Structures are given as C-alpha cells and as structure tokens.
Amino acid sequence: MVFTIISLLTLVIIANLQTARARARDSQVRSDKQRIILALVKAREAAIDYIYPGVSGWQCLKSSGSCFQGSGGSGGYNGNATIANALAPYLPGSVIPSTPASPGDYMYDSYLYNPNVQVPDFFVSGTPCAIGITCPMLLWYQEKPIQQSECNGVVLAPTYDPGTYYCLEKLPK
C-alpha cells in the first residue's frame, strides 16, 4: 500500500516536472526569438543599403554548420558567417541564441532565417505578405501549440516532430 502511494506520487511529480521544463524552454525560445528579431532589425538599420543581412534563401542563424534535418538526417540548411557578424553587435555576448532542441529533432541547434521569402511560392493560403512581394522571415518553434497572437505570420502544424509547433514569422519590412 505504501509502495503504491509513493509510486503514484512519483509519477505525478515527474509529469509536473516535465511540463515545467517544456514551459521554461518555450519561454526561453520566445525570449530568444525577440532578441534575434531586434538584432536583425538593428543590423538592417545599420546597413548602408537598409536591407537585412545574409543571402537570399533559408539559412541557419549561426556562423557555420548546418541546421534542420535534410535528406538522410543531415542538416538541410547552412549557417552564414555574414549574418553572425552582422548580428553580433546587437546580441548579448555577441552570441546568436541556439534552440533548446536536440540533434534528433527535425529542427535543431538554430533558428532558421530567410531575408527574401517569395510569396506565394512558400504559402498556399494565409500569406502574411502581399502576393508577389518578398518578405524577411524567421522560423521558430515551441513544444506547445503556438497562438496566432504569438506569431506575426503563419502557425504551422506539427508535421515533422510530434508535439513541436512552428511559427513562420514575418520580420518588420
């Protein structure tokens, strides 16, 4: 009887601990996402041509390496030192935050960024930009459903990682 009660209490405590950890990770992701967006905006404002740093196409927000799983489980996108150098002055410790995901997750190690997403190439419906206009976008995720109020763009359902939700957020133009 005592063993059963202790086992039951242990299960309840473990479940609550896992929920608290997921909430803490999601809170950290939202905070990091806001710092990244602010750094991208400041880098754009400091640029002579007033454009976001980086080249056209999806890039990991880190100086080198890959992120996201591509074919065969390897990284699907690469980091870009130009972006990392442009953002460094506007981030604490000159470090771009990394995601709390692990290498086994579809999205791991980095936020994903594209300074020129062509619409409607990427979206079928619910476009956050005008048709035919390019938009700068940041892709981030959480372990709980993302509310539309938290995402200035499109909320994507958990397609690749069960229980992981993505937001493709439009950056200020």
C-alpha positions as CSV (number, residue, x, y, z in Angstrom):
1,M,0.0,0.0,0.0
2,V,2.7,2.5,1.0
3,F,4.7,1.5,-2.1
4,T,1.7,2.2,-4.4
5,I,1.2,5.6,-2.9
6,I,4.9,6.5,-3.2
7,S,4.8,5.3,-6.9
8,L,1.7,7.3,-7.6
9,L,3.2,10.5,-6.1
10,T,6.4,9.9,-8.0
11,L,4.5,9.7,-11.3
12,V,2.6,12.9,-10.5
13,I,5.8,14.8,-9.6
14,I,7.6,13.6,-12.8
15,A,4.7,14.7,-15.0
16,N,4.7,18.1,-13.4
17,L,8.4,18.5,-13.8
18,Q,8.3,17.6,-17.5
19,T,5.5,20.2,-18.0
20,A,7.5,22.8,-16.2
21,R,10.6,22.1,-18.3
22,A,8.6,22.4,-21.5
23,R,7.2,25.8,-20.4
24,A,10.6,27.0,-19.4
25,R,12.0,26.0,-22.8
26,D,9.1,27.7,-24.7
27,S,9.6,30.9,-22.6
28,Q,13.3,30.8,-23.5
29,V,12.6,30.3,-27.2
30,R,10.2,33.3,-27.2
31,S,12.7,35.5,-25.4
32,D,15.5,34.4,-27.8
33,K,13.2,35.0,-30.8
34,Q,12.5,38.5,-29.8
35,R,16.3,39.2,-29.3
36,I,17.0,37.8,-32.7
37,I,14.3,39.9,-34.4
38,L,15.6,43.0,-32.7
39,A,19.2,42.3,-33.7
40,L,18.1,41.6,-37.3
41,V,16.2,44.9,-37.4
42,K,19.1,46.8,-35.9
43,A,21.5,45.2,-38.4
44,R,19.2,46.2,-41.2
45,E,19.0,49.8,-39.9
46,A,22.8,49.9,-39.7
47,A,23.3,48.6,-43.3
48,I,24.1,51.2,-46.0
49,D,21.5,49.7,-48.3
50,Y,19.0,49.2,-45.5
51,I,18.4,45.5,-46.2
52,Y,18.6,42.5,-43.9
53,P,21.9,40.7,-43.7
54,G,22.6,37.4,-45.5
55,V,21.9,36.0,-48.9
56,S,18.6,35.0,-50.3
57,G,17.4,31.6,-49.2
58,W,16.9,29.8,-45.9
59,Q,19.9,29.9,-43.6
60,C,20.7,28.8,-40.0
61,L,21.3,31.7,-37.7
62,K,24.8,30.7,-36.7
63,S,28.2,31.3,-38.3
64,S,28.8,27.8,-39.6
65,G,27.5,24.3,-39.7
66,S,24.0,23.1,-40.6
67,C,20.6,23.0,-39.0
68,F,17.3,21.3,-39.6
69,Q,17.3,17.7,-40.9
70,G,17.6,17.3,-44.6
71,S,17.6,14.1,-46.5
72,G,19.3,11.2,-44.7
73,G,19.1,13.1,-41.3
74,S,21.9,15.5,-42.1
75,G,21.5,19.3,-41.9
76,G,19.2,20.8,-44.5
77,Y,20.4,24.4,-44.3
78,N,23.8,26.0,-43.6
79,G,25.0,28.7,-41.3
80,N,26.2,32.1,-42.6
81,A,29.2,34.0,-41.1
82,T,27.9,37.2,-42.7
83,I,24.7,37.1,-40.7
84,A,26.5,36.1,-37.5
85,N,28.9,39.0,-37.9
86,A,26.1,41.5,-38.7
87,L,24.1,40.4,-35.6
88,A,27.0,40.1,-33.1
89,P,27.0,43.8,-32.0
90,Y,23.3,43.7,-31.2
91,L,23.2,40.5,-29.1
92,P,24.3,39.9,-25.5
93,G,27.8,38.5,-25.6
94,S,27.8,38.7,-29.4
95,V,26.2,35.2,-29.5
96,I,23.2,34.2,-31.5
97,P,20.9,32.1,-29.3
98,S,20.5,28.4,-30.3
99,T,17.3,26.4,-29.9
100,P,16.9,24.0,-27.0
101,A,16.2,21.1,-29.4
102,S,18.4,18.1,-29.6
103,P,20.1,16.8,-32.8
104,G,17.4,14.1,-33.1
105,D,14.7,16.7,-33.6
106,Y,13.8,17.9,-37.0
107,M,14.7,21.5,-36.1
108,Y,17.9,21.5,-34.0
109,D,20.7,23.8,-33.0
110,S,19.5,27.0,-34.7
111,Y,16.7,29.3,-35.7
112,L,16.0,29.5,-39.5
113,Y,16.0,32.8,-41.3
114,N,15.4,34.0,-44.9
115,P,15.7,37.7,-45.8
116,N,13.7,37.2,-49.0
117,V,10.8,34.7,-48.9
118,Q,8.9,35.0,-52.2
119,V,5.2,34.9,-51.7
120,P,3.2,33.0,-52.9
121,D,6.0,30.5,-53.6
122,F,6.1,29.4,-50.0
123,F,2.4,29.8,-48.9
124,V,-0.7,28.3,-50.4
125,S,-3.1,30.4,-48.2
126,G,-2.9,32.7,-45.2
127,T,0.0,34.7,-46.6
128,P,1.5,37.2,-44.1
129,C,2.9,39.3,-47.1
130,A,1.3,40.7,-50.2
131,I,1.3,38.4,-53.2
132,G,4.4,38.8,-55.3
133,I,6.4,40.6,-52.6
134,T,9.4,39.2,-50.8
135,C,9.3,39.2,-47.0
136,P,12.0,38.6,-44.4
137,M,11.0,35.6,-42.2
138,L,12.2,33.8,-39.1
139,L,11.2,30.2,-38.4
140,W,10.9,29.2,-34.7
141,Y,9.2,26.5,-32.7
142,Q,7.7,25.6,-29.3
143,E,6.7,22.4,-27.6
144,K,3.1,23.7,-27.2
145,P,0.6,25.0,-29.7
146,I,1.6,28.5,-30.8
147,Q,-1.2,31.0,-30.5
148,Q,-1.7,33.3,-33.5
149,S,-1.1,36.3,-31.2
150,E,2.5,34.9,-30.5
151,C,3.3,34.6,-34.2
152,N,3.3,37.6,-36.6
153,G,2.9,35.2,-39.6
154,V,1.7,31.7,-40.1
155,V,1.4,28.9,-37.5
156,L,2.5,25.6,-38.9
157,A,1.1,22.3,-37.5
158,P,3.5,19.7,-36.1
159,T,4.4,17.9,-39.3
160,Y,7.9,16.6,-38.6
161,D,8.2,16.4,-34.8
162,P,5.1,15.3,-33.0
163,G,4.4,17.8,-30.3
164,T,6.5,20.5,-31.9
165,Y,4.8,23.6,-33.3
166,Y,6.4,26.1,-35.7
167,C,5.8,29.8,-36.5
168,L,7.0,31.3,-39.7
169,E,7.1,34.9,-38.5
170,K,7.3,37.9,-40.8
171,L,10.0,40.4,-39.8
172,P,9.4,44.2,-40.0
173,K,9.9,45.4,-43.6
